[in-house]
Amino acid sequence: MSRPVKRSLTLKGHRTSVSLEDDFWQAFRDIAAQKSKPINALAAEIDATRDLDTGLASAIRLYVLQHYRNTP
């Protein structure tokens, strides 16, 4: 598995970065494409619903995991 790489996102008009492994980043991009949503929009949805004790990168990983667990 690859090491995490910093990726840039824009949330609520502000730039932020998350460190994600290539596989998680690609899966996140694939999910956004399946939902016909820009990646920043999907990241904003995850950001708005995450627990404040959970970092954004972790929340994205959990979202990706949950998505594939629920996909038959």
PyMOL commands that set and color helices and strands:
alter all, ss='L'
color gray80, all
select helices_A, chain A and resi 22-34+39-49+56-69
alter helices_A, ss='H'
color red, helices_A
select strands_A, chain A and resi 5-11+14-20
alter strands_A, ss='S'
color yellow, strands_A
deselect
rebuild
show_as cartoon
